[in-house]
């Protein structure tokens, strides 16, 4: 029986992970769960799986969690230090599904115990890719990708020589506004941006899909995870969302991963790796599907992709700045303070203005947890000043 822990258990990734564990009785023992504001769900799952530790990220909700756990005997804790404590509970496999850069410190703590980290928190690699990979190597830990695109790339590379990779193609649905006139994008609503044509995801990632910021993060993540040159990574709009990624080799061959738009496939592959086990996902009827469409993304519609190229070229802490600016601009859009199109403009401005404050050769290009936190905080404040101006 494998011991597993789930960081970010109350979100869609965490809930899908628990769904798969629930369907495999006797195969897994859940050691620790963490969540945010959904105390009722966190406590319910903790009691069902009889975990050792349940953690809420919000210190103000600790008493609520304790009350919800009742007389279960499950330990409860709250706050950032408690999240790290949960990541350090001895486990064979840990899911990192905390949203945003907040998942970095717990992810590093998990790697510190030399375990397998299933990484759904793409921001960790975007903000601190070299640090994550070096920490894994130092402790003999393994990182398995959980994003559907990176899982697809990972699977396409099984048994292949990485030196024979010529290119990586990441697909994107195009989001809610792929067919909307460009002139209308400045006036779309939060509700419209929160509706994805293919995937069932949380609000923030769905809006990031509409703006293609989610794909921009994935491009940077692919560069860090697979160690390829930025010029080897391509993005194609694929409305059907059935081809999740393709890997091209030096002999001209393309290996494609094809499957339904269901996150349980990528989660299940990581959960059961290195084996494949039956999963409760739809089996594609290719004849019914009929066609697969691909197109180059329009740079004017999706400026986030160009910003990702800028980040990969700049290196250093530009990934931290990019992610922090994106997250804070999204906060302002959801709050109704800015329009949809201004998010990318704010991120571009932050990359230009905040990156200029970095001093090459001063050690600023050395990424540490502390430096990530510092640049993340500074960038969020900068975005707030730009919005308030």
N, C-alpha and C positions, 0 to 999 in steps of 0.2 A: 504494500500500500504506500503510495507516494504522498508525502506531506506537501500541501500547497498553501500559499497565502495570496490574498488578492488585495492590492492597494488600489482603491477606487472601486469598491465592490457595488456601490449603489448606482453607478452609471450604466450605460447600455453595454459597454464591454464587460464590466464586472458581472452584470446580470446574465449576460449570455454565457459567460464562463461558468457561473454557478448552475445554469441550466444544463450544460454539458456534464458537469460533475454529478449533478442529480440523476442524470440518465446512465451513470456508470457506477452503480452501487458497489461498494467494496473496493473500488480502485483508488480512491483518493480520500485523504483525511485533511480537512480544512483547518489550518492552525490559527490564522489571523485574518481579520477583515477590517478594512478602513472605509470610511465614507465621509460625506460632507454634511449637508443640512437634512438629508432624508433619514432622520433618526429611526423612524418606525421601520423602514425597510432594512436598515443596518441591523437593528436589534432582532428583527424577525429572522433574518438570514443567519445571524450569529447563533441564535437559539436552535434553529433547525439543524445547523451543521455542528453544533456543540464546539465552537471554536474556543481557543484558550484566551484570546485577546480581541476586543472590539474597540476601534478607535474612531472618534470623530475629529475632523480637522479643526473644528470650531470649539475653542475652550469654553465658550459660553453655553454650549449644549451638553457639557459633560454630565450634569445632574439629570438632564432629560434622558440621556443614554442609559445611565445607571437605573433610572426608574423603569425604562422600557425593558431592560434586561431582567429586572425583578430579582427573583431568587434563583436564577439559573446557575449562579456560581461563576459566570464568565467575567473576567477582569475587564474593566472599562478604563479608557484613558482618552486624553484630548490634547490637541495642539501639535505643533511641528515636531517637537521632541518625541511625542508619542507615535507619530507617523514613522519616524526613524526606528523607534523601538519595535513597531510592528514589522518593519522590513528586516529586522535583525532576529526575529523569531526563527529558530532553525526550521528550514523548509527545503525540500528538494527542487521546488519550482515556485516562482513568484511572478504574479501578473502585475505589471506596472501600468495602471490605467488611470492614474490621477491626471486630471486635465491641467495643462499648462506647465510652466517652468517650476511650479510647486512640486512636481513629481521628480525633479532632479535629485534632491538630497536623499529621499527614500530609495530611489533607484540605485544610487551610489552605495548606500548602506546595504542593500540587498546583494549587490555585486561583491561587497566586502566579505560576505560569508562564503564566497566561492560557489554559489549556486547557479541555477539556470534562471535567467530573467527573461520573461516574455514581455517584450516592449511594445506597448500600445501608445506610450507617451512620446510622440514624435518630437516634442519640444526639447526633450533631453539631448537628443543627438544634434538638433539644430543649434541649440545654445552651447552645448559642451561636448560635441562629438569626440574630439581627441581625448578629453578627460574620461568619458564613458568607456571608450575602447581600451584606453591604457589601464583603467581600474579593473576591467574584466580580465585583461591579460595578466595583470599583477597578481590576481587572486585565483587564477584558474577558473574563472566563471565563464559562462556562455550566455550570449544575448541572442534570443530568437525573435525575429520580427513578427508583429501581429497586425500591422497595417495590411490590408488586403493586397495592396500593390507590392509591398516589400516581401510579404510572404510568397507571393507569386514569383518574384525574382529569385528568392531563396530556393523555392522548389524547382525552378527551371535550371538552377545551377547544380542540383544534386548529381554527382558523378561526373561533372564537367571540370575542365581545367580553367580556372579563373583567368589565366593568362590568354586564353583564346577568346575572351569576350571582346566584341567589337563595339557594341552599343547596347543600351538599355532603354526600352520604350515603356513609359508609364502612361496609362490611360486615365482619362478624366471624363466624367459624364457631361461636364459643361455646366452643371448646376441648374438652378431654377430659372436663370435668365439667359440661357445660351441662344434663344431665338428672339429675345426681346430687343427692340430697336435700341441702339446705343444711346440715343437722346433721352430715352425713358429711364435709364439706370440711375440718374441723379435723384429721381423722385420715387423709387420703389420703396415699399414699406418693410418694416421688420417682419411682419406676418408673411408677406410674400417671399422674403428671403429665407424664411424658416421652413419652407416646403421644398423637400427634395424630390426630384422626379423618380428616383430609383431606390435609394437607400433609406432605411429608418435609423436616424441618428439623433443625437441631442441637438438643441437649438444652435449652439455656438459652432459646432463643426458643420452643420448644415449651411449656415450663413457663410462660413469659410469656403464651402464648396461653391456657393454661388459667386463669390468673388475670386475663386481659384487660389486663395491664400492657402487653403489646405493642400492643394497640389504643389504650391511653391515650397511649403515646408517639406513635402515628400521628396521633392527633387534634391533639396539640401541633405535630407536624411539618407537618400540613396547614395549620394556621394560619400558621406561619412561612413555608412555601414558597409558598403561594398568596395570602397577604396578606388573608385573609378574617377577618371578625369571628368570635369563638368561637361566638356564637349561631347562626351559619350552618352549623355543622358538626354532623351527626347521626351516630349509630351504630346500626345494626340488626344483629341476629343473623340470619345467613343460613346454615343448616346445610349447604347444598349447595356453598358456596364457588365458585360459578360467576359470580355477579355481584360483581365486585370493588369497584366504586364506582359512584355515580351523581352526576351534576351536574344540579341543577335551575335553571331560568332564570326570569326575571321574567314570562315569558308562560305559565308553568305547565308547560312541557315538561321532561321528564327524559331525559337522555342516559345510558345505561348501558353499561358495558364488561363484556362477557360472554366468558368463556373458561375453559379447564380450570385446575385448581389446579396450575400448573406454573410455577416461577419463571423458566424459560427464556424465557417470553413477555416478561415485563417486562425481563429482561436483554437479550434480543435486540432489543427495540424501542430501548433506549438504545444498544446497540452499533451498530446500523445507522442510527440517526436521522441525518438527517431522512427516510430511505427505509424502506420495509418490504421485508424479504426473507423467503423461505421459512424456516420454523422447524420443527424436529422435535417438535412438540407435538401432542397429541391434538386431533382435530376433534370438537367437541361434536355429539352426536346429541340434539337437543332433544326429539324425540318419545320417545326412550328415557328421557331425564331426567324427562319427564312433568310435573314441578311445581317451582316455586320458592317457598320459604317465607321469610317475614320476620317478625321479632318485635322488640319493644323489649327491650333488655337489662335484667335485673333488677338494680337498684342494690345490693341486699343480696348478691347473688351476685358482682357485679363492682364492688366499691367503687373500684377503680383508675380507673374512668371519671370518677367524681365528683372524685377527686383531680386528674385532668388539668384539669378545669374550674377548680379552685382555683388551679392553677399558671398557667393562661392569664390569670386575673383578676389574680393577684399580680404577674406579670412579674418583672423584675429577674433575680436568680440562682435563682429558685424552680425553674426547669427543671433547673439543675445539681443542686440539692438533691434534687429528685424522682428524677432518674435515678440519682444516686449511692446514694441510700437504697434504691432498687429493686434495683440491682445487688448491693449488699452484703447485703440481706435475702435475695436469691436464693442468694447464696453460703452463707449460714447454713442455708437450707432444704435445699439439696443436701447439705450436710455433716451433716444430721440434727440440728442444734441447735435448730431451731424448726419449728413446724407450718406447713402450707400457708396457713392463714388469717391467721397472724400477720404474714406479709409485708406485707400492705396496712396492718395496724395500725401496724407500724413505720414505714412510709413516711409515714403520716398524722401520726404523732408527730414525725417528723423535720421535716416541713413546718411544723408548729406551733412546734416548739422551735428549730430552726436558723434558720428564716426570721425569728424574733423577734430574732436577733442581727444581722440586717442593719440598717444605719442609713440610712434614706432621706436623700437629699441629700448624702451623704458621698462620692459617687462610686462607691458600692458597686453601684449599678444600671447602671454602665457595664461592659459585658461585654468582657473581654479574655481571651486565652489564659491568662495568669497568674492572673487572678481565677477563671476556671473551674477551674483546677487547685487553687487554694487552697480554694474551697468544696467541691469534690469530695472532697479529702482530709479536710477537717474533717467533712463529713457521714458519710463511711465510718467515721471514728473514733467519731462519735456513735452510729451504729448498733451498732458493736461494744460500746460501753459499755452500751447498752440491753439487748443480748442477754446480756451478762455479769452484769447486775444481778440 
